[in-house]
Amino acid sequence: MEKIGDFSKRCEVTIKALRWYDKLGLLVPDYIDKFTGYRYYSIEKVAEMRRITELKDIGFLLKKSSSSAPPKKTATNIKLSGRNGRSLKNLRRTHHVN
């Protein structure tokens, strides 16, 4: 596993962005040290980060879920909406994105 700084360099995103994605529940660290608060990411998370970057690059925006239920730590709770208003769920359905 890599510390957040090393992971951010590998994925070419800022540490601030990774913390935001964690807050949204979109890209949750594999481990958070209880004493230091350091976030650690596995190499498998690189593919998830690339997917987020690709979706942003094609015009989807990250937004907090409007649900009143407590958020689950999955990307399905995050609304990614494009300029045409399609959600990530609809994008997955029409383009078979996992």
C-alpha positions in Angstrom: 0.0 0.0 0.0 1.1 3.6 -0.7 0.7 6.7 1.5 -1.6 9.3 0.0 1.3 11.4 -1.3 2.8 8.6 -3.2 -0.6 7.6 -4.6 -1.4 11.1 -5.6 1.9 11.3 -7.6 1.2 7.9 -9.3 -2.3 9.0 -10.3 -1.4 12.6 -11.1 -4.0 14.1 -8.8 -3.6 16.4 -5.7 -3.8 15.1 -2.2 -6.6 17.6 -1.7 -8.6 15.9 -4.4 -8.0 12.5 -2.9 -9.3 13.7 0.5 -12.4 15.2 -1.3 -13.1 11.9 -3.1 -12.8 10.1 0.3 -15.2 12.6 1.8 -17.7 12.0 -1.0 -17.2 8.2 -0.6 -16.1 8.0 -4.2 -12.5 6.8 -3.7 -12.1 5.5 -0.1 -8.6 4.6 1.2 -8.0 1.0 1.9 -6.6 1.9 5.3 -6.5 5.0 7.6 -4.0 4.9 10.4 -6.0 5.5 13.6 -3.1 7.4 15.3 -1.7 9.5 12.5 -4.7 9.8 10.2 -2.6 8.8 7.2 -4.5 7.4 4.3 -3.2 4.4 2.4 -4.2 3.2 -1.0 -3.7 -0.2 -2.7 -2.5 -0.4 -6.3 -6.0 -1.6 -7.2 -7.3 1.9 -6.5 -5.3 3.3 -9.4 -7.9 1.9 -11.9 -10.7 3.5 -9.9 -8.9 6.8 -9.9 -8.4 6.6 -13.6 -12.1 6.0 -14.1 -13.0 9.1 -12.0 -10.5 11.2 -14.1 -11.9 9.9 -17.3 -15.5 10.7 -16.3 -14.4 14.2 -15.3 -12.6 14.7 -18.5 -15.7 13.9 -20.6 -17.7 16.5 -18.7 -19.2 14.7 -15.6 -19.3 16.7 -12.4 -18.8 15.3 -8.9 -21.6 16.1 -6.5 -22.7 14.9 -3.1 -25.7 12.6 -3.1 -28.9 14.4 -2.2 -30.2 11.3 -0.3 -31.0 11.8 3.3 -29.9 8.2 4.1 -26.4 7.9 5.5 -23.9 7.5 2.6 -22.4 4.2 1.8 -18.8 4.1 0.8 -19.4 3.3 -2.9 -19.4 5.3 -6.1 -23.1 4.6 -6.7 -24.0 7.1 -4.0 -22.2 9.9 -5.8 -24.1 11.7 -8.5 -21.9 12.3 -11.5 -23.9 14.5 -13.8 -22.9 15.6 -17.2 -23.9 18.7 -19.1 -26.9 16.9 -20.5 -28.0 15.8 -17.0 -27.3 12.1 -17.4 -26.2 10.4 -14.2 -23.4 7.9 -13.8 -26.1 5.2 -13.3 -27.6 6.0 -16.8 -24.1 6.2 -18.3 -23.3 2.7 -16.9 -26.6 1.4 -18.3 -26.0 2.8 -21.8 -22.2 2.3 -22.0 -21.6 -0.7 -19.8 -19.2 1.2 -17.5 -18.5 -0.8 -14.3 
